[in-house]
Amino acid sequence: MKSTGITRRVDHLGRVVVPKEIRREFGIEEKDPVEIFVEGDKIIFRKYQPGFTCAITGEITSENKQYADNLYLSPEGARILYDRLKDELESK
């Protein structure tokens, strides 16, 4: 994770202003939705991109692929699904 050296205070309503430089770098425009994740002791903001969520892991990555209609799988989700199907077929 890269440090920007920029700090912001949380206001009385719990809001934080994302600096213009960072919004520009990530293509976040006014009124764009952002997702908020928690990973350990980190809070992660990411521009929301609907429809690319892995059906198995819930991950949203640029590596996710669409299969059969609206089924999206991350590489990890595809591996998990493959392993489960393989185990199921071998047990029959």
C-alpha positions as CSV (number, residue, x, y, z in Angstrom):
1,M,0.0,0.0,0.0
2,K,1.4,3.4,-1.0
3,S,1.3,6.3,1.4
4,T,0.3,9.6,0.0
5,G,1.3,11.7,3.0
6,I,-2.2,13.3,2.9
7,T,-4.3,13.3,6.1
8,R,-7.9,14.4,6.6
9,R,-10.0,14.8,9.7
10,V,-13.4,13.2,10.1
11,D,-16.1,15.9,10.5
12,H,-18.9,15.8,13.1
13,L,-21.1,13.9,10.6
14,G,-18.4,11.2,10.1
15,R,-17.4,12.4,6.6
16,V,-13.9,12.5,5.1
17,V,-13.0,14.5,2.1
18,V,-11.1,12.4,-0.5
19,P,-8.4,14.7,-2.0
20,K,-8.9,15.9,-5.6
21,E,-5.6,14.3,-6.7
22,I,-6.7,10.9,-5.5
23,R,-10.2,11.2,-7.0
24,R,-8.6,12.2,-10.3
25,E,-6.1,9.3,-10.2
26,F,-8.9,6.7,-9.6
27,G,-11.5,8.3,-11.9
28,I,-13.9,9.2,-9.1
29,E,-16.3,12.0,-10.1
30,E,-18.8,13.9,-8.0
31,K,-21.7,11.6,-7.0
32,D,-19.9,8.4,-8.1
33,P,-20.7,5.6,-5.7
34,V,-17.7,4.1,-3.7
35,E,-17.5,0.8,-1.8
36,I,-16.1,0.7,1.7
37,F,-14.3,-2.5,2.8
38,V,-12.6,-3.4,6.1
39,E,-9.4,-5.5,5.9
40,G,-7.8,-6.1,9.3
41,D,-7.2,-2.6,10.7
42,K,-7.6,-0.9,7.4
43,I,-10.6,0.9,5.8
44,I,-10.5,0.7,2.0
45,F,-12.5,2.9,-0.4
46,R,-12.9,1.8,-4.0
47,K,-14.9,3.2,-6.9
48,Y,-18.0,1.0,-7.1
49,Q,-18.2,-1.2,-10.2
50,P,-21.5,-3.1,-10.3
51,G,-21.9,-6.6,-11.6
52,F,-18.4,-7.9,-11.3
53,T,-18.6,-9.5,-7.9
54,C,-17.5,-13.1,-7.7
55,A,-20.4,-15.4,-6.8
56,I,-18.2,-17.6,-4.6
57,T,-15.8,-15.2,-2.8
58,G,-17.5,-11.9,-3.1
59,E,-14.3,-10.4,-4.5
60,I,-14.3,-7.6,-7.1
61,T,-11.1,-7.7,-9.2
62,S,-10.1,-6.8,-12.7
63,E,-9.4,-10.5,-13.2
64,N,-13.0,-11.6,-12.6
65,K,-14.6,-13.2,-15.7
66,Q,-18.2,-13.6,-16.7
67,Y,-19.6,-17.1,-17.3
68,A,-23.2,-18.3,-18.2
69,D,-25.5,-15.3,-18.1
70,N,-24.5,-13.2,-15.0
71,L,-22.2,-15.6,-13.2
72,Y,-18.9,-13.8,-12.3
73,L,-16.0,-15.7,-10.9
74,S,-12.6,-14.4,-9.6
75,P,-9.6,-16.7,-10.2
76,E,-9.9,-17.9,-6.5
77,G,-13.7,-18.4,-6.9
78,A,-13.2,-20.5,-10.1
79,R,-10.6,-22.6,-8.3
80,I,-12.9,-23.2,-5.3
81,L,-15.8,-24.1,-7.6
82,Y,-13.6,-26.4,-9.7
83,D,-12.3,-28.2,-6.5
84,R,-15.9,-28.6,-5.2
85,L,-17.2,-30.0,-8.5
86,K,-14.2,-32.3,-8.8
87,D,-14.7,-33.6,-5.2
88,E,-18.4,-34.1,-5.9
89,L,-17.8,-36.1,-9.1
90,E,-15.1,-38.2,-7.5
91,S,-17.4,-39.1,-4.6
92,K,-20.1,-40.6,-6.9
